[in-house]
């Protein structure tokens, strides 16, 4: 087929919440047939890989209701409308960990679940962390524990499926590559 594009024939907003919107689109497929697409609209998010001076990484432990369990993740948060990703990264690092940094490096961006959502996640590395005396408050419905891990401890948490989400697994692979490059330098 020359074109794989699906033409939207009709779009219906079913739900508009604080974080997401749910819409159902009726589409015309490349072969002329019709189908429905359930789509989650998301404003985008940022995740931070925060390295401590001793080479460890700071993570957050948080209960995730869709999973009905607690997992350990890199700090992350939703972008506000019109907000630049670096601003979100600085805010979320401080809110979730109590640290600030002037040393942020943009790493990459990727769509988290393109089959049904448009969420674009931007990943930054933060170094030269400094503890903030009075950090920004966490969101009112956000309860976190700060967890500092070494590479070996992170590997154990992955084996236990306590680190089990895509952004944090990406961060762990990035960390492994950094360590491998340091070994071979």
C-alpha positions in Angstrom: 0.0 0.0 0.0 1.2 3.5 -0.8 -0.5 5.2 2.1 -1.1 3.8 5.5 -2.9 6.9 6.8 -6.3 6.6 8.4 -8.7 9.4 7.7 -10.8 10.6 10.7 -14.5 10.6 9.8 -15.8 11.5 13.2 -14.3 12.1 16.7 -16.2 12.0 20.0 -14.8 13.1 23.4 -15.9 10.7 26.0 -14.0 11.9 29.1 -11.9 14.9 30.1 -10.0 14.5 33.3 -7.1 16.2 35.1 -4.5 14.1 33.3 -6.0 12.5 30.2 -8.8 12.8 27.7 -10.4 9.8 26.1 -11.9 10.1 22.6 -13.2 7.6 20.1 -12.6 8.2 16.4 -14.3 6.6 13.5 -11.7 6.2 10.8 -11.5 5.2 7.2 -8.8 2.6 6.8 -6.4 2.5 3.8 -8.5 -0.2 2.2 -11.7 1.9 2.4 -13.2 0.0 5.3 -14.3 1.8 8.5 -13.0 1.1 12.1 -13.0 2.8 15.5 -9.9 4.0 17.5 -10.0 4.6 21.2 -7.4 7.3 21.9 -5.9 8.7 25.1 -4.8 12.3 24.8 -2.0 13.3 27.2 -0.1 16.6 27.5 3.3 14.9 27.7 5.6 14.1 30.5 9.2 14.3 31.7 11.4 11.8 33.5 14.7 12.4 35.2 17.7 10.1 35.7 19.2 11.7 38.8 22.8 10.6 39.5 24.3 11.3 43.0 27.9 12.4 43.4 28.9 8.9 44.5 27.5 7.4 41.2 24.3 6.1 42.7 20.8 6.9 41.4 17.8 8.4 43.2 14.5 6.7 42.5 11.0 7.1 44.0 8.8 4.4 45.4 5.1 4.9 44.7 1.9 3.0 44.7 0.4 2.7 41.2 -3.3 2.1 41.3 -3.6 0.7 37.8 -1.1 -2.0 38.8 -2.5 -2.3 42.4 1.1 -2.4 43.6 4.1 -0.3 44.6 6.9 0.1 42.2 10.2 2.0 42.1 10.7 4.5 39.3 12.8 7.4 38.1 11.2 10.7 39.1 8.7 11.9 36.5 5.7 14.1 36.0 3.2 15.6 33.6 4.0 18.7 31.7 1.7 21.8 32.2 0.2 23.3 29.1 2.8 25.3 27.2 5.6 24.3 29.5 9.0 23.5 28.2 10.3 20.0 29.1 13.3 21.3 31.0 11.1 23.4 33.3 9.0 20.3 34.1 12.2 18.3 34.7 13.5 20.9 37.2 10.2 21.1 39.0 9.6 17.3 39.2 13.1 16.6 40.4 12.7 19.0 43.3 9.1 18.0 44.1 9.8 14.2 44.1 13.3 14.1 45.5 14.0 17.3 47.3 17.0 17.9 45.0 17.9 20.6 42.5 20.5 20.6 39.8 21.9 23.1 37.3 23.4 20.2 35.3 20.5 18.8 33.2 21.2 17.0 29.9 18.5 16.1 27.5 18.7 12.5 26.5 15.8 11.5 24.3 12.0 11.5 23.8 9.7 8.7 23.0 6.0 7.8 22.7 5.0 5.6 25.6 2.1 3.7 24.0 1.5 4.8 20.5 -1.2 2.2 19.8 -3.7 4.1 22.0 -2.0 7.2 23.5 -0.2 10.3 22.2 1.9 10.8 25.4 5.4 11.9 24.5 8.0 11.4 27.3 11.1 13.5 27.5 14.1 12.1 29.4 16.8 14.1 31.1 19.9 13.2 33.1 20.5 15.3 36.2 23.9 15.5 37.9 25.5 17.7 40.6 22.5 17.3 42.8 22.1 19.6 45.8 19.6 19.1 48.6 17.0 21.8 49.0 16.2 23.0 52.5 12.5 23.7 51.6 11.7 21.9 48.4 8.6 22.4 46.3 5.6 20.4 47.7 4.6 17.2 46.1 1.2 17.0 44.5 -1.6 16.7 47.2 -2.4 13.1 46.1 1.2 12.0 45.6 3.0 9.9 48.3 6.6 8.9 47.6 9.6 7.4 49.3 13.0 8.4 48.1 15.3 5.4 47.3 19.0 5.7 46.6 20.4 2.7 44.7 23.7 1.4 43.4 23.8 -0.5 40.0 23.7 -3.9 41.8 20.8 -2.9 44.0 18.9 -1.6 40.9 19.5 -5.0 39.2 18.1 -6.8 42.2 15.0 -4.5 42.2 14.5 -5.4 38.5 14.8 -9.1 39.3 12.1 -8.6 42.0 10.0 -6.7 39.5 9.9 -3.6 41.8 11.5 -1.7 38.9 9.1 -2.7 36.2 8.0 0.3 34.1 9.4 1.3 30.7 10.9 4.6 31.5 12.8 3.2 34.5 13.9 0.1 32.6 15.2 2.5 29.9 17.1 4.4 32.6 18.7 1.2 33.9 19.9 0.2 30.4 21.3 3.7 29.9 23.1 3.4 33.3 24.6 0.0 32.2 25.9 1.5 29.0 27.5 4.4 30.9 29.2 2.0 33.3 30.4 -0.2 30.3 31.8 2.8 28.5 33.6 3.9 31.7 35.1 0.4 32.1 36.3 0.5 28.5 37.7 4.0 28.6 
